[in-house]
Amino acid sequence: MADKIEGYLEVGHNAMGDVVINLPEDKTGHIVFSPKQARALARTLFIKASVAELCGWIVCVESGGKQ
């Protein structure tokens, strides 16, 4: 069963045990990862998201609450 991020991505797996990301309707195709690659991507995305949030918070504080 696939998890959907509405309007963006659908993530599931195939019969071979690979993780599959289906692109949004306006795009075509899909991206296939091994479980190891998918975990590495998830870890990288988590780190980048955390840094982006932190940078946004720092900019907000430095600008007196205005972004």
C-alpha positions in Angstrom: 0.0 0.0 0.0 1.3 3.4 -0.9 1.4 6.5 1.3 0.3 9.6 -0.4 1.4 13.2 0.2 -1.6 14.8 -1.4 -0.7 16.6 -4.6 3.0 15.7 -4.4 4.2 12.2 -4.1 3.0 8.6 -3.7 5.4 6.2 -2.0 5.1 2.5 -2.0 6.9 -0.7 -2.8 7.0 -3.2 -5.6 7.0 -7.0 -5.7 10.8 -7.0 -5.8 11.0 -5.3 -2.4 12.1 -1.9 -3.8 10.8 1.4 -2.6 9.0 3.3 -5.4 8.2 7.0 -5.5 5.5 7.8 -8.1 5.7 11.4 -9.3 2.7 13.7 -9.3 0.1 13.5 -12.0 1.6 16.5 -14.0 4.9 14.6 -14.2 5.5 11.2 -15.5 7.3 8.2 -14.2 8.7 7.0 -10.9 11.9 6.6 -9.0 12.9 3.2 -7.6 15.3 2.8 -4.6 16.6 -0.2 -2.8 15.6 -0.3 0.9 19.2 0.8 1.8 19.1 3.7 -0.6 15.6 4.7 0.6 16.8 4.8 4.2 19.8 6.9 3.3 17.6 9.3 1.4 15.2 9.5 4.3 18.0 10.3 6.7 19.4 13.0 4.4 16.0 14.6 3.9 15.4 14.6 7.7 18.7 16.3 8.3 18.1 18.9 5.5 14.6 19.6 6.7 15.9 20.1 10.3 18.6 22.5 9.0 16.1 24.4 6.9 13.8 24.8 9.9 16.6 26.0 12.1 17.9 28.5 9.5 14.3 29.8 9.1 14.0 30.2 12.8 17.4 32.0 13.0 16.4 34.4 10.2 13.1 35.1 12.0 14.9 35.8 15.3 17.5 38.0 13.7 14.9 40.0 11.8 12.8 40.6 14.9 10.2 38.1 14.1 9.7 39.2 10.5 10.6 36.8 7.7 
